[in-house]
Amino acid sequence: MGDLTKPIFREVPGGVELEVWVQPGAIRSEIVGFHGEALKIRVAAQAREGRANQALVEFLADVFGLPRSQISIVHGEKTRKKTVLIRGLSLEEARRRLG
C-alpha cells in the first residue's frame, strides 16, 4: 500500500488517528494513494447529509477489521481533509492492517 512511513498515523491514548483526504462520489470505495500527508480514499457516496462520512467510517471499519463503533471522525466532518480516530489499535497494528 505504498509508503506507510509517511506521518498519516499518530498514536493517541486509546488508539491511533489517521489523516485522510476523501473524494466522494466514486464508483466504489477504495484507497488510491496519498494526498500530501494524508491517505487518499474514494468513497462510493455523495457528500450530502453525511453520507460520504458514513461511507468512510464503514469502509475503514472493513479495512481494519473493526466494528464501526471503533471508528469516528474527530476533525473535518464538512471538509475533504479529515482526522479519523481508530480505537483499540496500536500504531504498528494499524500500519500492518493497512499495508
N, C-alpha and C positions, 0 to 999 in steps of 0.2 A: 504493500500500500504506500509506497513512497517513503519519504524521509520523516519518520516519526520522532526524530531528534529535534525537529522544529518545536518551538515553545507553544504548541497548540494545547497541551495539557498543563494543568497546575494542580499540585496536591493541596487540598484544603482539609480541615477537620471533617471526618466522616466520608471522604471520597475524593473525587477529582473534578475540576472544572475543565471544560473543553470549549475552545473558541471555534465557532463555526460561522461560515458565510453561506446563507441559504438562498437558493434560486427556486422560487415557487413556479408552479405551472408546468412541470416537466411531464414527460410521458410516463416515466417510472422514477421511483425514489432510488437514488444511488449516490455514492461518494465518487467525486470526479477529480479530486486532487486538492490543490491548495490555492487559496486566495490570500496572498500576503502571509501573515502569521496565523491564518485560520484554515480549518478544514472546509473545503467547498463541498456542499451537499445539495443535490437537486431533489426536490420533493414533488410528488405527484398530487399536489393540491394547490388550489388558488390561495392567494394571500387575502382572503376575505373571512371575516368573522372568526379569526383564529384557526382556520382550517390548516394552513401551512404549518403553524406551530404544533398543532396536534399531530400532523403527519410526521414532523421532525421527531417528536418525542417517541412516537410509535416505531419509526424507522430505527432510531438509536437504541431503543429497547431490544429490538430484534438483533441488531448488530452486536450488542454487548451481552445478549442472552440474559436480560434482566426484566423484571416486571416494570411496566410503565410508571408505577408509583415511585420508582427509584431514579427517574429521570425528570428534571424540571429545568425550565428556562429561568435563569436568575437575572439576566440583563438582556435588553434588546427585543422585547416582545413585539414591538412595532417597527423594527428595522431588520435589514438583512443580516447584519452582524449581531451574533448572539453569543452569550455565555451560557453554557448548559452545565448544570450540576449533575454528576453521576454518583449517587450514593452507594457506599458499600464496596468500592473498588479501590485498590492501591494504584499508584501511578504505573508501576510495572505491569500489573494485571490489565489495566485499561489499554496500554500500548500493545500488549500481547494479543488481546482480543480484537483490537482494531487491525493489527498487522496481519 
